[in-house]
């Protein structure tokens, strides 16, 4: 004997075929207010609002005299200073990639110990030091009579009031951002994947190059962006050892003390526009780098 069963919804169906409960929920949802989310938006919006107000303030002042803004923005001094700043920051990041990536991997794979804690604390020192103290440390080490500056100056590599001094100061203050970001990236790579590569005959460097590093590309890219942004925004650390040649922060300070607020404001506004465009493009590129490789 065939028995037929029929499943019935506990909620009656309206004319459009949708359950009454779902329709009632949609009506109630329109009346419901998520006060927690709203509160978070308000608190976070205060921080964003301060930045927006500051940007609006300088924008309105500069747009009131566009001729003066164009004159300052297209001057050779400003253009050369911006290119020098971005180039020195990029050089510092390249050095961090070469020397900081292996250090980050060792920290990620080593077991917790007192020695590891000391090394991590040393890496984080530039984060907690006043910028003037960081600049003084760099100056004392790389000045003409410094421990490293003296022997390097004997072979023709000078740091005081020279581009290498700017790069070294940027490298010092930006190193924690890159190293910590890369260490977190390596820590997220499952160790068993590295062990599989070893069982297939891969050496340590081959395993690092083919497994660990590709799975950490997004962290490398993000860390490089953070380090670059920190490097090009440095002032006190750079000015202590290399007042010349002018990077953009030094140029703004020099213009403020000699020409007044109007000229320095125009230079600052130009830097804001260029930096916003560059970092927006870099952040957009982050979405496409390692999108699938870092998901295990």
N, C-alpha and C positions, 0 to 999 in steps of 0.2 A: 504494500500500500504506500503510495507516494504521499509524502507530507510536504506541504508548501508553507514556508515561513515568510512573513512579510514584516520588514523593519519600518517602524513608524517613528517619526520625530516627535519628541515630547512637546515641541513648540509648533503651534499651527503655522501654516504657510500663508502669507498674505498673497495678494493678487499677483505680485511680481515674482513669486516663488522663493523669496528670501525669508528665513525664519524670523519670527517676531522678536526673539531675543537679540539677534544680531542687529535688527533695525533699532530696537530700544537702546542697545549699546552705542550705536552711532549717534543717537540723539543725546545720550548722557555724556558722551565724550566731548561734544561741543561745549557743554556746560562746565566740564571738569577743568580745573586749573592746576597744573603741576607747579606748586609753589617752590619746591626744591630747585627744579630746573630754572625757574624764573629768578630765584635768588642768586643762583650761580651765574646766570647771565648778567645780572646787575653788578655783582662783585667783580667779575672779570671785565665787564664793560668799563668800570672805573679806570682800570689800568690802561685799557685801549683808548679811553677817552682822553686821558692826559697826553698820550702821544699824538692823538689826532688834533687836540687843541694846540700843541706846540708846533705841529706841522702847518696847521691852518694859520697860525700867527705869522710864521716866517714867510709862508706863501703869499698871504695878502700884502705883506710889506714889500716883497720883491716884485709882485705883479703890478704894483703901483708905479714902478719905474722900470719897464722891461728893457729900455735902451741901455741903462746902466748894468743890468743883469747880463745882457748879451755881451757887452764890452768886457766885463770881468770873466765870464765863462769862456770866452774865446781867446783870452790872452794866452800867450805862450807860456808864461810862468805857471798859470793854473793847470794847463794841459800837461805840461812836463811833470809837474808835481803829482798829478793824479796817476799818470803812467808810471812814475817812479814808485809811488806808494803801492799800486797794485802789483807791479813787477817784483818789488822787494818782498811783499807778502806771499806771492806765489813761490818765490825762491825759498822762503822759510818753510812753506808747506812741503815743497819737494824734499827738502832735507829731513823734515819730520817723517815723510813717507819712507825714506830710505833707512833712517836710524830708529824711528819710533815704532814702525810696524813689527820688527823682530822683538823689540822690548815688550810690546803689548801682547804678543803671542806667548812669550815666556811667562809673563805675569798671569795670563789666562790659564795656562796649563800647569803651573807650579802649584804645589799644595800650600795651604795656609801655614804660615810660620811667622816668627817675629821678624826675620830678615825680610820677608816679603812685605810685611806691614811697614817696615822702615823705608823700603824702596818706594812703595806707593805714597807714603807721606812726603818723601823728597820730591816725587813727581808733582804732588799737589801744592808744593810751596808757592809757586807763582800765583796760585789762585787766592791765597790768603794774605800775601804781602802787599803793602801799599806800593803803588806803581813807582814811586820815587825810590823806594828801597830796592825794588827789582832792577831799576836802571842803575843804581849805585853798585849793585853786585856785578852786573855786566861790565860796568865801567872799570871797576877795580881789577877784574879778571883780564880784560882785553885792552886796557890802556897800554901806552908805550912801555911802561915799566911793570906791567902786570905779568902774572905767571904765564899766561898764554900770549898776551900781546907782545911781550918783549921778544921771545924767539920767533914769532911770526913776522914781526916787523923787520927782523934781520934778513928775512928772505923776501921782503918787499910787500908784505900783506899788512896794510895799516887798517885800523878800525876806528880810530878817533876822527870824527868829522869826515867819514867816508861811508860808501854804500855797504861794505861788509859789516860795519858797526850797526847800521840800521837793520840789516838782515839778522844779525845775532840777537839783537834786542827783541825783535819780533819773534824769533824762534823761541827765546826763553819764555816769554809771556804766553805764547800760544800752545806750547807743548802739552800741557795737561788736557786741553780740549781734544786734541787728536789722539793721544795715547789712551785716555780713558774711554773714548768712543770705540777705538779699535779693540781694546781689551773686552768690552762688553760684547762686541761682535764675535770675537773668537770664543767667548764663553758660551754663546748660543749655538755654536756648531757642535753637534753631538759627537762625543769622543768615539763612539762605536763606528762612525763613518771613517774616521782616521785609522782605527784598528783594522777595518776591512781593507783599506788601501795598503796597509802594511802586510796583511796576509797575502795580498796579491803581488807582493814583491817590491812595492814602492818604498824608496828611502825616505828619510825625514824631510828633506827639501822637496822631493817630488810630491810627497803627501801634502806638504804645506802649499805647494804651488797649484796642485790640481784639485784639492778638496777644501782645505781650510780657508785659503785666501778668496777663491771665487764665492764661497758662501758668506763672506764678510764684506763684499764689495759695497753694499749699501751703507754699512757703518763706516767704511773707509771714506766714502764720498761725503757723508754727513759730517764726519769728523774733520775732513779737509775743509769743508765750507765753514764750519765753526772756527777752526784754527785760522783760516784766512781772514775771516771777519774780525777776529780778535787782533790779528797782527796788523791789519791796515788801520785799525782804530786806536792803536797804541800811540801815546804821546810822551808821558813822563819817562818811560823806559828808554825811548829812543833819544829824547833830547839830552839825556845825561851823557851819552857817548857820541852821538852824531847829530849835532844841531844842524849841520850842513851835510849833504844837500837836503833841501827842504822836502820832507814828505808833506802830505796834505794837512795833517794836524798841526805840524810846526808852522806851515805857511799861514794857516788861519790865525794861530796865536801871534805870529809876527805881524800880520796885517792888522789885527785888532789893536796891538800896542803902538803901531806906527800910523796907520791910516784911519783908525776908528772902526766903529761898529758897522758902518754901511758897507765898506768893502769886504770885511770879514763875513758879514751876513750873506753877501752874494756868493762868495766862495763856498760857504757852508751849504747854501741852498743848491748850488750846482753839484756838490758832492752827494747830497741827499738824493737828488734825482738819479744820478748815475748809479749810486749804490743800490737804490731800490730796484732799478731795472735789472742790474746784474744779478742780484740775489734772488729776484723773482724768477729769472730764467734758470738759475741754478737749482732752485727748489723744484721747479717744474720738471727738470731733468731727473731729479731724485726719484720720481714716481716710476720712471721707466728703467732704472738701473737695478738689476738684481731682483726684479719683481717676482720671478718664479724661482730663481736659484736659491734664495735664502729661506724657502719654505720646505722644511723637511718633514 
